């Protein structure tokens, strides 16, 4: 009898599946030997690399052309990989290494991929850190062609299995037949990886970042994958199987119930409607927002179009990507956040200097004001797409009036240039300010007069308020959304919003936690935007609370001085609501004691 083993990883996509393992074999391209090239053969070696890139390009284009409608929204990732194949930080650097070091193409490629990946992995933003995987995927496909190995083909799987791999590329996942794949388990990857995004959009349980899954799990091994808790159970005992089959049944019944109910409007028990929308980074995620009951896109992050490329995207490229979202969303609202990135993280052509602390450096609106011509290209694309859709624009990381006025001035200049060019645009596009710097809270009463709405990026707002790095495990415990400081900041800003008859929306992680909903409603927030998977839970919570009581509750906790005290009061008042299948059971199987809820989230 094999021993039951528990492997702990990262929750990539919620849900539970039970089945046999199918190991995805990537052997044959990992071990690369270096050998030197005779000077007269260097050009021949460079040509060999160029031909491998060309074959890789043709393979990806064929996959994109034949991609199933189920995976159509994943095509953008593969199109990005096609661009990456010719990116100068990969393509030109590899050719340079071949020439300067006179080494074989395989070794040169491996060296360049390793160095480029290392740069991405050091980035602070978890989403951008995961883009190191794009470099690896593209390098892997070129390597397959260099060594003459066959790419992994998942189309031929004809039995119900759980895929186990070091990592699954977008090209591979786009080939799978959904009827046969129960879940994903990988050594690498995180919550922002493409494997995770795709698994969530397909609603397949996934546990990522296990590190040693492929070394521990064998073909045909029985597995339990708990994507909600980031747990894989290898060789489960009969009693464990019984428990998880029951959990799986409860999860699926509860998920189906929540999805059905998510189509209903989010209205409090005393009749106050609340808009619940989704956050997206890729156009492919729009369908998931609608499937989960989202009423619009409250935050469309636009950085992806600028990553991993040798140049800035053109106005037409941006316009077409934004139009893809508008075409799916129809007349539903879409808030497009302008470029929130710095040169170090993104665009090789920006030639920005390395910054010691990029989170406090030339990023977001600061970067855009430093490069106004780049910024105006995006502004023109947004103004054009606003003519055909219900589009709003959101300026990130505004900390003072000077920045806001400068951004609005460039927006006006972009509109004037479109007028001159005879292109249709919306000159009355609603303008929003993303409140994520404490300075903006202090100046909220004057900043709100210059915009149509505030959107609160609570992730950064909390991080900057407490001077902590959420990614640093030694201080991450200080990241406390229910701290009185956070509540007071939101109240001060929302008082200014309400007094000026404007709108306030939460688009940070606070919005996706049912525990926070009564507080947010009580502060005057009536629009929320979040990860699509959170939408059904949040809508259900809204339907269980009273706006009038929420307002009174916020007043009642104004004298609390600790996060622990606020949390205790929230659970005391709303614990029964939370226990009724909203947070404590929700999509996690067995009910969770309230004292453990923090850890589960």
Buried (B, 14 or more C-beta within 10 A) or exposed (E): EEEBEEBEBBBBBBBBBBBBBBBBEBEEBEEBEEEEBEEEEBEEBBEBBBEBBBBBBEBBEEBBEEBEEEBEBBBBBBEBBBBBBBBBBBBEBBBBBBBEBBBBBBBBBBBBBEEBBEBBBEBBBEBBBBBBBBBBBBBBBBBBBBBEBEBBEBEEBEEBBBBBBBBBBBBBBBBBEEEBBBBBBBBBBBBBBBBBBBBBBBBBBBBBBBBEBBEBBEEEBBBBBBBBBBBBBBBBEEEBBEBBEEBBEBBEEBBEEBBEEBEEEBBBEEEBEBBBBBBBBBBBBBBBBBBBBBBBBBBBBBBBBBBBBBEBBEBEBBBBBBBBBBEBBEEBBBBBBBBBBBBBBBBBEBEBEEBEEBBEBBBBBBBBBBBBEBBBBBBBBBBBBBBBBBBBBBBBBBBBBEBBEBBBEBBEBBBEBBEEEEBEBBEEBBBBBBBBBBBBBBBBBEBBEBBBBBBBBBBBBBBBBBEBBBEEEEEEEBBBBBBBBBBEBBBEBBBBBBEBEBBBBBBBBBBBBBBBBBBBBBBBBBBBBBBBBBBBBBBBBBBBBBBBBBBEBBEEBEEBEEBEBBBBBBBEBBBEBBBEBBBBBBBBBEEBEBEEBEEEE
